[in-house]
């Protein structure tokens, strides 16, 4: 919070500094809330904000009394030689003028102008357009200047990649000075343009810059495409060395690299490798206080968004400037201190984030860092994502700007939601920071923890891009708070390219592994089915053999039983009478189914049961066979067994035959 107050103090000093005897600056703004609102409308561009409220004519700042006369229709006296100029005032000096406190002239803010330097073969065209213009309007101007049809023109050099002709420049968040180049692949270059064609080809080449940080005595080897500008290189080095661009002092750039908006391909550096050195520019020990008699206010402005200077350098106390202590400005914490449950802490963080910056923000993962890692890294290869760890610090001056303009930008929110699992934590409190370092050490190792320790408060917030790998998780990039939407998007896309390449390999390996496992499963299943078929066949054979044994055993038992019954019947039969016994005898001749004949004599007084027992004793039981007479055909077995042979008319002799029962 102290850093935020100091930074706002810097802005308020420049807008509200009392430079004249009547006690007001020529902006006429003495309300802090109005000044901050004006800065927000101008995207925190201080020069544009001041120019938007100070009346101008031909590039010269007018006094309020002259502006009032002009508004009333009166003639405006010509400017004096001391204040006139043939060129508009620079962004580093604004001329103050006497103030008429009796009247206040409000002028509508002028549109922001953008400078473009467009290179095509051996020609260079400089353009100035309003930020409300479109890319198609630039191409139409270039068509009249270069004679190249718009349909055959490719305009390259945008930080956000290829854009359409209908894209509005304001939506690209461009700096004031921009370098572009025109490609015409459908138009063959002439012999006179061979040298320029080689330069155009160098835009696609990669330059290795070996940059020596003299203070840290450390070398960095960085690869940049030829289309990258010198300013972009300096900003990347700022992230590595923690030296703001405006404080960097370089050695090794060629004399032709006079403009930071120049691309590396056209800067004259050596290919493929070039050596540079950088250090922090020494600054004066004491800044000279501006006095009321001074006519100009000199400002150090970095259009690329470096850190704010400490307000104490201007000799103004924070509480004196805002008229209140820092305790009255303190917000509720993003995350409660010493929360036992990480999910509850993140729910509080999400609610507070929405309360401060609106509902349009990335979808923060509610759960532990381990659960977020599992969700991002350990699913199917096609379903894996990058893990974005957002680390917030309320004590950093960059937190509010980064959250409101970067994390809540529609393009960033959409890209993070589609390709990342976003997990957040608040390190404002030391207890929460220590807890985060413990979690990072457990999940990512001591290197990541040490990396987070090296960043001081003013470099927060941080966005760590983590990619899951087979052996260990890897931090692809650490994005600091002093960045822009375009640069943030470019870094996210660069990390996504690395992740996509790794993901394709993982998908290929996973598909091959699944194919091998599928073949193995099919082979195992076929082998199992074969074993199962063999087992069933063997069991069926065993059952069949057992059944045969059982049937054979039953057959034997039945035969033994029949034999026993036959023997018992045979033994129970009365003896066969002799023909000369003098008794009435019946001679019976019985034909068996096999064609054999059984002959025996019976007393005519014998019962039919004796006849039946005799037939059964020969192997033809009464239950299975019937005994029939030849003519007339009679079934003897249906007669009463107690009847005598005489009664059955089987006397004195009879021929019978056996027939199996149906």
C-alpha positions as CSV (number, residue, x, y, z in Angstrom):
1,X,0.0,0.0,0.0
2,X,2.9,2.3,0.8
3,X,4.3,1.7,-2.8
4,X,0.9,2.5,-4.3
5,X,0.7,5.8,-2.4
6,X,4.2,6.8,-3.4
7,X,3.5,6.1,-7.1
8,X,0.2,8.0,-7.0
9,X,2.2,10.8,-5.3
10,X,4.5,11.0,-8.3
11,X,1.5,11.5,-10.6
12,X,-0.2,13.9,-8.3
13,X,2.9,16.0,-8.0
14,X,3.3,16.4,-11.7
15,X,-0.4,17.3,-12.1
16,X,-0.9,19.4,-9.0
17,X,2.5,20.9,-8.3
18,X,2.1,24.6,-7.2
19,X,4.3,26.5,-9.6
20,X,2.7,29.9,-9.7
21,X,1.9,32.6,-7.2
22,X,-1.8,32.0,-7.2
23,X,-1.1,28.4,-6.0
24,X,-2.5,26.3,-9.0
25,X,-0.9,24.5,-11.9
26,X,-1.9,25.4,-15.4
27,X,-4.0,22.2,-15.6
28,X,-6.4,23.7,-13.1
29,X,-6.9,20.3,-11.4
30,X,-6.8,20.4,-7.7
31,X,-8.9,17.3,-7.0
32,X,-7.0,14.0,-6.7
33,X,-9.9,11.8,-7.7
34,X,-10.4,13.9,-10.9
35,X,-6.7,13.6,-11.7
36,X,-6.7,9.8,-11.3
37,X,-9.9,9.5,-13.4
38,X,-8.2,11.6,-16.2
39,X,-5.2,9.3,-16.1
40,X,-7.3,6.2,-16.4
41,X,-9.1,7.7,-19.4
42,X,-5.7,8.2,-21.0
43,X,-4.5,4.6,-20.2
44,X,-2.2,6.1,-17.6
45,X,-0.3,8.1,-20.2
46,X,0.7,11.2,-18.2
47,X,1.8,13.4,-21.2
48,X,-1.5,12.6,-23.0
49,X,-3.5,13.4,-19.9
50,X,-1.8,16.8,-19.4
51,X,-2.1,17.7,-23.1
52,X,-5.8,16.7,-23.0
53,X,-6.7,19.4,-20.5
54,X,-4.2,22.2,-21.5
55,X,-5.6,24.2,-24.5
56,X,-3.2,24.1,-27.5
57,X,-2.9,26.1,-30.7
58,X,-0.3,25.2,-33.3
59,X,1.6,23.2,-30.7
60,X,2.0,26.1,-28.2
61,X,0.3,26.0,-24.9
62,X,-2.1,29.0,-24.3
63,X,-2.9,30.7,-21.1
64,X,-6.4,30.3,-19.7
65,X,-7.2,34.0,-20.3
66,X,-6.2,33.7,-24.0
67,X,-8.3,30.5,-24.3
68,X,-11.3,32.3,-22.7
69,X,-10.8,35.2,-25.2
70,X,-10.7,32.7,-28.1
71,X,-13.9,31.0,-26.9
72,X,-15.6,34.4,-26.7
73,X,-14.7,35.1,-30.3
74,X,-12.0,37.6,-29.6
75,X,-8.8,37.8,-31.4
76,X,-5.9,35.9,-29.9
77,X,-2.6,37.8,-29.8
78,X,0.2,36.1,-31.7
79,X,2.6,34.2,-29.5
80,X,5.9,35.8,-28.6
81,X,9.2,34.7,-30.1
82,X,10.2,33.2,-26.8
83,X,7.2,30.8,-26.7
84,X,6.6,30.1,-30.4
85,X,8.1,27.1,-32.2
86,X,7.9,25.5,-35.5
87,X,7.5,22.1,-33.9
88,X,5.1,20.8,-31.2
89,X,6.5,20.5,-27.6
90,X,8.3,17.3,-26.7
91,X,7.0,14.8,-24.2
92,X,9.8,15.6,-21.8
93,X,9.0,19.3,-21.3
94,X,5.7,21.1,-20.9
95,X,5.6,24.9,-20.8
96,X,3.6,26.4,-18.0
97,X,1.7,29.7,-18.4
98,X,0.0,32.3,-16.2
99,X,-3.3,31.2,-14.9
100,X,-6.5,33.2,-14.7
101,X,-8.4,31.8,-11.8
102,X,-11.5,33.6,-12.6
103,X,-12.3,31.4,-15.6
104,X,-11.6,27.8,-16.4
105,X,-11.6,26.5,-20.0
106,X,-12.2,22.8,-20.5
107,X,-10.9,21.4,-23.7
108,X,-11.8,18.0,-25.0
109,X,-8.9,15.4,-24.9
110,X,-7.1,15.2,-28.2
111,X,-6.9,11.7,-29.8
112,X,-3.6,9.8,-29.2
113,X,-1.4,9.9,-32.3
114,X,0.8,6.9,-33.3
115,X,4.0,7.1,-35.4
116,X,4.7,4.3,-37.9
117,X,8.0,3.7,-39.7
118,X,7.2,1.2,-42.6
119,X,10.1,-0.4,-44.6
120,X,9.7,-1.8,-48.0
121,X,12.7,-3.0,-50.0
122,X,14.8,0.2,-50.4
123,X,12.2,2.6,-49.3
124,X,11.0,3.8,-45.9
125,X,7.7,5.5,-45.3
126,X,6.8,7.4,-42.1
127,X,3.1,7.7,-41.1
128,X,1.2,9.4,-38.3
129,X,-2.3,8.2,-37.6
130,X,-4.9,8.4,-34.8
131,X,-5.2,5.3,-32.7
132,X,-8.8,5.1,-33.8
133,X,-7.7,4.3,-37.4
134,X,-7.7,0.8,-38.8
135,X,-4.9,-1.4,-40.3
136,X,-6.7,-1.1,-43.7
137,X,-6.3,2.7,-43.7
138,X,-2.5,2.2,-43.2
139,X,-2.5,-0.1,-46.2
140,X,-4.4,2.4,-48.3
141,X,-1.9,5.1,-47.5
142,X,1.0,2.8,-48.3
143,X,-0.7,1.8,-51.6
144,X,-0.5,5.5,-52.7
145,X,3.0,5.9,-51.5
146,X,4.6,2.6,-52.6
147,X,2.3,1.8,-55.6
148,X,1.7,-1.7,-54.2
149,X,-1.9,-3.0,-54.4
150,X,-3.5,-3.7,-51.0
151,X,-4.5,-7.2,-52.2
152,X,-0.8,-8.1,-52.7
153,X,0.5,-6.4,-49.5
154,X,1.3,-8.1,-46.3
155,X,2.0,-5.8,-43.4
156,X,4.2,-7.5,-40.8
157,X,5.8,-6.5,-37.5
158,X,2.8,-6.4,-35.2
159,X,3.5,-7.7,-31.7
160,X,0.3,-9.6,-31.6
161,X,0.9,-11.5,-34.8
162,X,-1.1,-11.2,-38.0
163,X,-4.0,-8.8,-37.8
164,X,-7.0,-8.1,-40.2
165,X,-7.6,-5.0,-42.1
166,X,-10.6,-4.1,-39.9
167,X,-8.5,-4.2,-36.7
168,X,-8.6,-0.9,-34.9
169,X,-5.1,0.3,-33.8
170,X,-6.3,1.2,-30.3
171,X,-7.3,-2.5,-29.6
172,X,-3.6,-3.5,-30.3
173,X,-2.3,-1.4,-27.3
174,X,0.6,-0.1,-29.4
175,X,3.4,2.2,-28.2
176,X,3.7,5.7,-29.7
177,X,6.6,4.7,-32.1
178,X,6.2,1.5,-34.1
179,X,8.2,-0.2,-36.8
180,X,6.6,-2.3,-39.6
181,X,7.6,-3.8,-42.9
182,X,5.8,-4.7,-46.1
183,X,6.1,-8.1,-47.8
184,X,4.9,-8.7,-51.3
185,X,5.5,-12.4,-52.0
186,X,3.3,-12.2,-55.2
187,X,5.5,-9.5,-56.7
188,X,8.9,-10.7,-57.8
189,X,11.8,-8.4,-56.7
190,X,13.9,-6.8,-59.4
191,X,17.7,-7.0,-59.7
192,X,18.0,-3.6,-58.0
193,X,16.3,-4.9,-54.9
194,X,18.4,-8.0,-54.3
195,X,20.2,-6.4,-51.4
196,X,16.9,-5.4,-49.8
197,X,15.5,-8.9,-50.4
198,X,18.4,-10.3,-48.4
199,X,17.5,-7.9,-45.6
200,X,13.9,-9.0,-45.8
201,X,15.0,-12.6,-45.5
202,X,17.0,-11.7,-42.4
203,X,13.8,-10.8,-40.7
204,X,13.1,-14.5,-40.4
205,X,16.6,-15.3,-39.2
206,X,17.5,-15.8,-35.5
207,X,20.2,-13.6,-33.9
208,X,22.1,-14.8,-30.9
209,X,22.8,-11.9,-28.5
210,X,25.4,-12.6,-25.9
211,X,24.7,-9.9,-23.3
212,X,27.1,-9.3,-20.4
213,X,25.6,-7.9,-17.2
214,X,28.7,-6.0,-15.9
215,X,27.4,-5.4,-12.4
216,X,26.3,-9.0,-11.8
217,X,29.3,-10.4,-13.8
218,X,26.9,-12.7,-15.6
219,X,26.4,-13.5,-19.3
220,X,23.0,-14.1,-21.0
221,X,22.7,-15.9,-24.3
222,X,19.4,-14.9,-25.9
223,X,17.9,-15.8,-29.2
224,X,15.7,-13.2,-31.0
225,X,14.1,-13.2,-34.5
226,X,15.2,-10.5,-36.8
227,X,11.8,-8.9,-36.7
228,X,12.2,-8.1,-33.0
229,X,13.0,-4.4,-32.2
230,X,15.8,-3.1,-30.1
231,X,13.3,-1.7,-27.6
232,X,11.8,-5.2,-27.2
233,X,15.3,-6.6,-26.5
234,X,15.9,-4.0,-23.9
235,X,12.6,-4.8,-22.2
236,X,13.4,-8.5,-22.1
237,X,16.8,-7.7,-20.6
238,X,15.0,-5.5,-18.1
239,X,13.2,-8.6,-16.9
240,X,16.5,-10.5,-16.5
241,X,18.6,-7.8,-14.9
242,X,15.9,-5.8,-13.0
243,X,17.3,-2.7,-14.7
244,X,14.5,-0.5,-16.1
245,X,14.9,0.4,-19.8
246,X,15.5,4.1,-19.0
247,X,18.3,3.2,-16.6
248,X,20.1,0.9,-19.0
249,X,23.5,1.9,-20.3
250,X,24.6,-0.2,-23.3
251,X,27.8,-0.9,-25.1
252,X,28.2,-2.8,-28.4
253,X,25.3,-1.5,-30.5
254,X,26.5,-0.5,-34.0
255,X,26.3,3.2,-35.0
256,X,23.5,2.4,-37.4
257,X,21.3,1.2,-34.4
258,X,20.3,4.8,-33.5
259,X,16.6,4.2,-33.1
260,X,15.1,1.7,-30.5
261,X,12.2,1.0,-32.8
262,X,14.6,-0.4,-35.4
263,X,14.4,-4.2,-36.0
264,X,17.5,-6.4,-35.3
265,X,17.6,-7.3,-39.0
266,X,18.1,-3.7,-40.1
267,X,20.2,-2.5,-37.1
268,X,23.5,-3.6,-38.5
269,X,24.4,-6.2,-35.7
270,X,26.6,-9.2,-36.6
271,X,25.0,-12.4,-37.7
272,X,24.6,-15.0,-36.3
273,X,26.1,-13.8,-33.0
274,X,26.6,-10.4,-31.5
275,X,28.2,-9.3,-28.2
276,X,26.7,-6.6,-26.0
277,X,27.1,-5.3,-22.5
278,X,24.7,-3.5,-20.1
279,X,24.9,-1.9,-16.7
280,X,22.8,0.5,-14.7
281,X,23.2,4.2,-15.6
282,X,24.5,6.2,-12.7
283,X,21.9,8.9,-11.6
284,X,22.5,12.2,-9.8
285,X,22.5,11.9,-6.0
286,X,20.0,14.7,-5.6
287,X,17.3,15.9,-7.9
288,X,17.0,19.6,-8.3
289,X,13.7,20.9,-7.0
290,X,11.7,22.8,-9.6
291,X,11.0,26.4,-8.6
292,X,8.1,28.6,-9.3
293,X,10.2,30.8,-11.7
294,X,11.0,27.8,-13.9
295,X,9.1,27.8,-17.2
296,X,9.3,24.1,-18.0
297,X,8.6,20.9,-16.0
298,X,11.0,18.1,-17.1
299,X,9.6,14.6,-16.8
300,X,11.3,11.3,-17.4
301,X,8.7,9.2,-19.2
302,X,9.0,5.6,-20.4
303,X,6.2,4.7,-22.9
304,X,7.0,1.1,-22.4
305,X,5.8,1.0,-18.8
306,X,8.9,0.9,-16.4
307,X,8.6,1.3,-12.7
308,X,7.6,4.6,-11.1
309,X,10.2,6.6,-9.2
310,X,10.0,6.9,-5.5
311,X,7.9,9.9,-4.5
312,X,10.5,10.9,-1.9
313,X,12.8,12.0,-4.7
314,X,10.4,14.9,-5.2
315,X,10.7,16.0,-1.6
316,X,7.0,15.3,-0.8
317,X,5.7,13.1,2.0
318,X,3.0,10.6,1.2
319,X,0.7,11.6,4.0
320,X,1.2,15.3,3.3
321,X,0.3,14.8,-0.4
322,X,-2.9,12.8,0.3
323,X,-3.8,14.4,3.6
324,X,-4.2,11.1,5.3
325,X,-2.3,8.1,6.7
326,X,-1.9,4.9,4.8
327,X,-4.1,3.1,7.2
328,X,-7.2,4.8,5.9
329,X,-6.4,3.5,2.3
330,X,-5.8,-0.1,3.3
331,X,-8.0,-2.6,1.5
332,X,-9.3,-5.8,2.9
333,X,-6.6,-8.5,2.4
334,X,-6.8,-10.7,-0.7
335,X,-6.3,-13.8,1.4
336,X,-6.7,-14.3,5.2
337,X,-3.5,-15.0,7.1
338,X,-2.8,-18.6,8.4
339,X,-5.9,-20.1,6.7
340,X,-6.1,-23.8,7.5
341,X,-7.9,-24.8,4.3
342,X,-6.4,-23.8,1.0
343,X,-9.7,-24.1,-0.8
344,X,-11.3,-21.6,1.7
345,X,-8.4,-19.2,1.2
346,X,-8.8,-19.3,-2.6
347,X,-12.5,-18.8,-2.4
348,X,-11.8,-15.7,-0.3
349,X,-9.1,-14.6,-2.9
350,X,-11.6,-15.1,-5.8
351,X,-14.3,-13.1,-4.1
352,X,-12.0,-10.2,-3.2
353,X,-10.5,-10.2,-6.7
354,X,-14.0,-9.9,-8.2
355,X,-14.9,-7.2,-5.7
356,X,-11.8,-5.1,-6.7
357,X,-11.5,-5.7,-10.4
358,X,-14.8,-7.0,-11.6
359,X,-16.3,-10.4,-12.6
360,X,-14.2,-10.6,-15.8
361,X,-11.1,-12.4,-14.7
362,X,-9.5,-15.9,-15.1
363,X,-11.2,-18.8,-13.5
364,X,-9.0,-19.5,-10.5
365,X,-8.7,-23.2,-9.5
366,X,-10.3,-23.8,-6.0
367,X,-8.1,-26.3,-4.3
368,X,-4.6,-27.1,-3.2
369,X,-1.5,-26.6,-5.4
370,X,-1.2,-30.4,-5.5
371,X,-4.7,-30.7,-6.8
372,X,-4.2,-28.0,-9.4
373,X,-1.0,-29.9,-10.6
374,X,-2.9,-33.2,-10.8
375,X,-5.6,-31.5,-12.8
376,X,-3.1,-29.9,-15.2
377,X,-0.4,-32.6,-15.6
378,X,-1.6,-36.1,-14.8
379,X,-4.6,-36.7,-17.0
380,X,-4.7,-38.0,-20.6
381,X,-2.1,-36.4,-22.8
382,X,-4.8,-34.8,-24.9
383,X,-6.4,-33.3,-21.8
384,X,-3.3,-31.8,-20.1
385,X,-2.8,-28.1,-19.8
386,X,-0.2,-25.6,-18.6
387,X,-0.4,-24.4,-15.0
388,X,-0.4,-20.6,-14.5
389,X,0.5,-19.7,-10.9
390,X,-0.5,-16.1,-10.2
391,X,1.3,-14.6,-7.1
392,X,-0.3,-11.4,-5.8
393,X,1.2,-8.8,-3.5
394,X,-0.8,-5.8,-2.3
395,X,2.4,-4.0,-1.3
396,X,3.6,-3.8,-5.0
397,X,2.8,-0.6,-7.0
398,X,2.2,-2.8,-10.1
399,X,-0.6,-5.0,-8.6
400,X,-3.6,-2.9,-9.4
401,X,-2.5,-2.0,-12.9
402,X,-1.5,-5.6,-13.7
403,X,-4.8,-7.0,-12.3
404,X,-7.1,-4.5,-13.9
405,X,-5.5,-4.1,-17.3
406,X,-3.7,-7.5,-17.8
407,X,-5.5,-10.2,-15.8
408,X,-8.9,-8.8,-16.6
409,X,-8.3,-8.2,-20.4
410,X,-10.8,-10.2,-22.4
411,X,-8.1,-11.7,-24.6
412,X,-6.0,-12.8,-21.6
413,X,-9.0,-14.2,-19.7
414,X,-10.1,-16.2,-22.8
415,X,-6.6,-17.6,-23.5
416,X,-5.9,-18.6,-19.9
417,X,-9.3,-20.3,-19.6
418,X,-8.8,-22.3,-22.8
419,X,-5.2,-23.4,-22.3
420,X,-4.3,-23.1,-18.6
421,X,-5.2,-24.2,-15.2
422,X,-4.9,-20.9,-13.2
423,X,-4.0,-21.1,-9.5
424,X,-3.5,-18.0,-7.4
425,X,-2.0,-17.1,-4.0
426,X,-1.4,-13.9,-2.1
427,X,2.1,-13.4,-0.7
428,X,1.4,-10.0,1.0
429,X,1.6,-11.6,4.4
430,X,4.8,-13.3,5.4
431,X,3.0,-16.3,6.8
432,X,1.2,-16.9,3.4
433,X,4.5,-16.4,1.5
434,X,6.3,-18.9,3.7
435,X,3.5,-21.4,3.1
436,X,3.7,-20.9,-0.6
437,X,7.5,-21.5,-0.6
438,X,6.9,-24.7,1.3
439,X,4.3,-25.9,-1.3
440,X,6.6,-25.0,-4.2
441,X,9.5,-26.8,-2.7
442,X,7.4,-29.9,-2.2
443,X,5.9,-29.9,-5.8
444,X,8.5,-28.1,-7.9
445,X,11.8,-28.3,-6.0
446,X,14.1,-25.8,-4.4
447,X,15.1,-24.1,-7.7
448,X,11.6,-22.6,-8.2
449,X,11.4,-21.6,-4.5
450,X,14.8,-19.8,-4.8
451,X,13.6,-18.1,-8.0
452,X,10.6,-16.7,-6.2
453,X,12.8,-15.5,-3.3
454,X,14.9,-13.5,-5.6
455,X,12.1,-11.2,-6.7
456,X,11.5,-8.2,-4.5
457,X,8.1,-6.7,-3.7
458,X,8.2,-4.1,-6.5
459,X,8.6,-6.8,-9.1
460,X,5.3,-8.5,-8.1
461,X,2.8,-9.6,-9.1
462,X,4.3,-12.7,-10.8
463,X,2.8,-15.2,-13.2
464,X,4.7,-18.5,-13.3
465,X,4.0,-20.7,-16.3
466,X,4.7,-24.4,-15.3
467,X,4.7,-27.4,-17.6
468,X,4.5,-30.9,-16.4
469,X,7.2,-33.3,-17.6
470,X,7.9,-37.0,-17.2
471,X,10.5,-36.7,-14.5
472,X,9.8,-33.3,-13.0
473,X,7.8,-30.2,-13.5
474,X,9.4,-27.3,-15.3
475,X,8.9,-23.5,-15.0
476,X,8.8,-22.2,-18.6
477,X,8.6,-18.5,-17.8
478,X,8.2,-16.0,-15.0
479,X,6.2,-13.0,-16.1
480,X,6.7,-9.9,-13.9
481,X,4.1,-7.1,-13.2
482,X,5.9,-4.5,-15.4
483,X,4.5,-5.8,-18.7
484,X,1.9,-5.0,-21.3
485,X,-1.1,-6.9,-22.6
486,X,0.6,-7.6,-25.9
487,X,3.8,-8.8,-24.2
488,X,1.9,-11.0,-21.7
489,X,-0.1,-12.6,-24.6
490,X,3.1,-13.2,-26.6
491,X,4.8,-14.9,-23.6
492,X,1.7,-17.0,-23.0
493,X,1.6,-18.0,-26.6
494,X,5.3,-18.8,-26.6
495,X,4.9,-21.1,-23.6
496,X,1.9,-22.7,-25.3
497,X,4.0,-23.4,-28.4
498,X,6.6,-25.2,-26.2
499,X,3.9,-27.1,-24.4
500,X,2.1,-28.1,-27.6
501,X,5.3,-29.6,-29.0
502,X,5.8,-31.5,-25.8
503,X,2.1,-32.5,-25.8
504,X,2.3,-33.9,-29.3
505,X,5.2,-36.1,-28.3
506,X,3.4,-37.2,-25.2
507,X,0.2,-38.0,-27.2
508,X,2.3,-40.0,-29.7
509,X,4.0,-41.9,-26.9
510,X,0.7,-42.5,-25.2
511,X,-0.9,-43.7,-28.4
512,X,1.9,-46.1,-29.1
513,X,1.8,-47.3,-25.5
514,X,-1.9,-47.8,-25.6
515,X,-1.5,-49.6,-29.0
516,X,1.0,-51.9,-27.4
517,X,-1.2,-52.4,-24.4
518,X,-4.1,-53.1,-26.7
519,X,-2.2,-55.8,-28.6
520,X,-1.0,-57.3,-25.3
521,X,-4.5,-57.2,-23.9
522,X,-5.9,-58.9,-27.1
523,X,-3.1,-61.5,-27.0
524,X,-3.8,-62.1,-23.3
525,X,-7.5,-62.4,-23.9
526,X,-7.0,-64.8,-26.8
527,X,-4.6,-66.9,-24.6
528,X,-7.2,-66.8,-21.8
529,X,-10.0,-67.8,-24.2
530,X,-7.8,-70.6,-25.5
531,X,-7.1,-71.8,-22.0
532,X,-10.7,-71.5,-21.2
533,X,-11.7,-73.6,-24.2
534,X,-9.1,-76.2,-23.4
535,X,-10.3,-76.3,-19.8
536,X,-14.0,-76.7,-20.9
537,X,-13.0,-79.3,-23.4
538,X,-11.1,-81.2,-20.8
539,X,-13.9,-80.9,-18.3
540,X,-16.4,-82.1,-20.9
541,X,-14.2,-85.1,-21.7
542,X,-13.8,-85.8,-18.0
543,X,-17.5,-85.5,-17.5
544,X,-18.2,-87.8,-20.4
545,X,-15.7,-90.4,-19.1
546,X,-17.2,-90.1,-15.7
547,X,-20.7,-90.6,-17.1
548,X,-19.6,-93.6,-19.1
549,X,-18.0,-95.1,-15.9
550,X,-21.2,-94.3,-14.0
551,X,-23.4,-95.9,-16.7
552,X,-21.2,-98.9,-17.0
553,X,-21.3,-99.2,-13.2
554,X,-25.1,-98.9,-13.3
555,X,-25.3,-101.4,-16.1
556,X,-23.1,-103.8,-14.2
557,X,-25.2,-103.4,-11.1
558,X,-28.4,-103.9,-13.1
559,X,-27.0,-107.0,-14.7
560,X,-25.8,-108.3,-11.4
561,X,-29.3,-107.5,-10.0
562,X,-31.0,-109.2,-12.9
563,X,-28.7,-112.1,-12.6
564,X,-29.4,-112.4,-8.9
565,X,-33.1,-112.2,-9.5
566,X,-32.8,-114.8,-12.3
567,X,-30.9,-117.2,-10.1
568,X,-33.4,-116.7,-7.3
569,X,-36.3,-117.4,-9.7
570,X,-34.5,-120.3,-11.2
571,X,-33.9,-121.8,-7.8
572,X,-37.6,-121.2,-6.8
573,X,-39.0,-123.0,-9.8
574,X,-40.6,-126.4,-9.0
575,X,-38.8,-129.3,-10.6
576,X,-39.8,-130.3,-14.1
577,X,-42.2,-133.3,-14.0
578,X,-41.4,-136.5,-15.8
579,X,-43.6,-137.6,-18.7
580,X,-44.3,-140.9,-16.9
581,X,-45.3,-139.4,-13.7
582,X,-49.0,-140.2,-14.4
583,X,-50.1,-136.6,-13.8
584,X,-51.5,-134.2,-16.5
585,X,-48.6,-132.4,-18.0
586,X,-48.5,-129.4,-20.3
587,X,-45.6,-129.2,-22.8
588,X,-44.9,-125.6,-23.6
589,X,-42.5,-124.4,-26.4
590,X,-41.5,-120.7,-26.2
591,X,-39.8,-118.8,-29.0
592,X,-37.5,-116.0,-27.9
593,X,-36.9,-112.7,-29.9
594,X,-33.5,-114.1,-31.0
595,X,-35.3,-117.1,-32.7
596,X,-34.3,-119.7,-30.1
597,X,-36.8,-122.0,-28.4
598,X,-37.3,-122.7,-24.7
599,X,-39.0,-126.0,-24.0
600,X,-40.3,-127.3,-20.6
601,X,-42.9,-129.5,-19.0
602,X,-45.3,-128.1,-16.4
603,X,-48.0,-129.7,-14.4
604,X,-51.4,-128.5,-15.8
605,X,-52.3,-127.5,-12.3
606,X,-49.3,-125.0,-12.1
607,X,-50.0,-121.4,-11.8
608,X,-49.2,-119.0,-14.7
609,X,-46.8,-117.3,-12.2
610,X,-44.6,-120.3,-12.4
611,X,-44.5,-119.9,-16.2
612,X,-43.7,-116.3,-15.9
613,X,-40.9,-117.0,-13.4
614,X,-39.4,-119.6,-15.8
615,X,-39.4,-117.1,-18.6
616,X,-37.8,-114.5,-16.3
617,X,-35.2,-117.0,-15.2
618,X,-34.1,-117.2,-18.8
619,X,-33.5,-113.5,-19.0
620,X,-36.9,-112.2,-20.1
621,X,-38.5,-110.5,-17.0
622,X,-42.2,-110.1,-16.8
623,X,-41.9,-106.3,-16.7
624,X,-40.1,-106.1,-20.1
625,X,-41.6,-108.8,-22.2
626,X,-45.1,-110.2,-22.9
627,X,-45.9,-113.8,-23.7
628,X,-48.3,-114.4,-26.6
629,X,-50.1,-117.4,-28.1
630,X,-49.8,-118.0,-31.9
631,X,-53.4,-118.7,-32.8
632,X,-55.7,-117.3,-31.7
633,X,-53.4,-114.5,-30.6
634,X,-53.7,-113.9,-26.9
635,X,-51.5,-112.0,-24.4
636,X,-50.9,-114.5,-21.6
637,X,-49.2,-111.9,-19.4
638,X,-52.5,-110.0,-19.1
639,X,-54.1,-113.1,-17.5
640,X,-54.4,-113.5,-13.7
641,X,-51.0,-115.0,-12.6
642,X,-52.9,-117.1,-10.1
643,X,-54.7,-119.0,-12.9
644,X,-53.6,-122.5,-13.8
645,X,-52.2,-123.6,-17.1
646,X,-55.4,-125.7,-17.6
647,X,-57.6,-122.6,-17.0
648,X,-55.4,-120.6,-19.4
649,X,-56.0,-123.3,-22.0
650,X,-52.3,-124.2,-22.2
651,X,-52.9,-127.9,-21.9
652,X,-51.7,-130.4,-23.1
653,X,-49.2,-128.4,-25.2
654,X,-48.8,-125.0,-26.7
655,X,-46.3,-122.9,-28.6
656,X,-45.8,-119.4,-27.3
657,X,-43.4,-116.5,-28.3
658,X,-41.9,-113.6,-26.4
659,X,-42.2,-110.0,-27.6
660,X,-40.7,-106.9,-26.0
661,X,-43.1,-104.5,-24.4
662,X,-43.4,-101.1,-26.1
